[in-house]
Amino acid sequence: MDPKPDSLSKGPDFDVIIIGAGISGINAAYRVQNDAPPKTSYVIFESRDTIGGTWDVWRYPGIRSDSDVFSFSFSWSPWPGKESLAPGEKIKQYMIESATRAGIDKHIRYGHGVVSANWDSEAKCWQVMTQQQGHGREDGEVKLPQLFRSRFIFLGTGYYDYNQPLHSVIPGIDNFRGKLINPLHWPQDYDYANKEMVVIGSGATAVSIVPAVAGQVKHVTMLQRSPSWYFPLSQYGKVAGLLRSIFPEKMARRLNRYRWMAQMQVLLLLCRNMPALSGALLRFLTARQLPKDTDWNKHFQPRYDPWDQRLCIVMDGDLFAALRSRRASVVTDHIDTVRRDSIVLKSGQILDADVIVAATGIQLKFGGGIQFSIDDVPVDPTGRFAWKQCMLQDIPNLVFSLGYAENSWTLGANCAATVMIRVIDELERRKLASAAPRLNASESREMEPRPFWKLTSTYLKNMKSIFPQVGTGEWRPRGYYFADLLAAKWGGMKGLVLG
């Protein structure tokens, strides 16, 4: 595990450096360990003190997957439970157990935050600089930077800033004398029992928090500027139960995984191609669970078509049950100003508030904020196209993982890891050292930049200024998982230049 001594003439310390011990990083490690050429060495650098990534960061009440856990889990480690959605703590524990069984945990170096990565064209390897912190977040001991060298880098760093949330302008918020919480930094010791809570937002985070706190607060109000589409999902589906009763456990889990993957593809196709029909279906599924006096058009009719923004999953109708109990309510309006103990809306309505939860989105970040360069010349990823959704134009031996916005993140992460293994295999076969995607002359002239994801969510508005661009052909964005997986495993390698 330890890198070679200080002499850099002895070659790379590792064949692959994986950055991040979350879903993407752990899956990539498994692929390197089991599918790459024999004796391919790797290490995982994790800035935190545990496996988990997103599922260690987010700790607000009700935190859970907003994708079915059968397709969200690793294909090589089937989800052991029977639930369709899983709480964050259970997902983190599953990741730890999966990594331990596979021996991946022995390759993780905690407290290693990567700050820069420079490609050395002469040596044909990456120089990766880490800033170590003491093992365990409480000691805060800062150690000297360390330099490592590797043939490949795999970025399992996610797509948002783990430290800084998205700051939305809330008029008069400085007047507020109650508790202001951003879900990214939820205080674990905060007692919200018998409090008047207002959750600002209508996305997956708000939809999870509201039913989770409704039984303890005095009242919780979900304050939204505009409604979202909801997709009710049973925690213990009848089809899953039927499969378990017919097939052996291992086979039933695998069948459930494939069923969910196909089911979500059909739902996405329906929403994208028949928005009126899919909208009517979603309305039917949700309206019957709402309180009888609910004004659907005001509070639940979105201004956009289904899957223009991500669907909000409602587990076992828990949000609707909270509304029926009258311990929770939904208000659709704009904030005029915040007072010391209340929120005044544009309509004149006043919401009492002991605690305000700003569930207004996430701050985007590509590559964990790492400073990339080639021969010490800085590189701007946003000015480059993405090849096969995971390699950057003109940058050698760098693979990044951005999962699906419309499907389970893990599926997209697995496509990226699969592409990396194919590239490593091809270089090994040809006895070469580097691979970089290149646009040909006509592509350079004619390629029209497109956003990485099609969603119109507010937090994705500045996506073009943070993420790489995509185009057509091998440079196209992610579409449907089965097609993307086929392209990752057996598709053409046009545009990849080996050296």
PyMOL commands that set and color helices and strands:
alter all, ss='L'
color gray80, all
select helices_A, chain A and resi 8-10+23-35+54-57+69-72+88-102+104-107+173-175+183-185+204-213+238-246+249-273+275-287+296-299+318-324+367-369+381-383+409-430+441-446+458-460+463-465+473-475+481-490
alter helices_A, ss='H'
color red, helices_A
select strands_A, chain A and resi 14-19+42-46+108-110+112-120+125-132+146-155+179-181+196-200+219-224+230-233+312-315+328-332+335-338+342-345+350-352+355-358+371-374+377-378+386-387+391-392+398-400+435-437+496-498
alter strands_A, ss='S'
color yellow, strands_A
deselect
rebuild
show_as cartoon
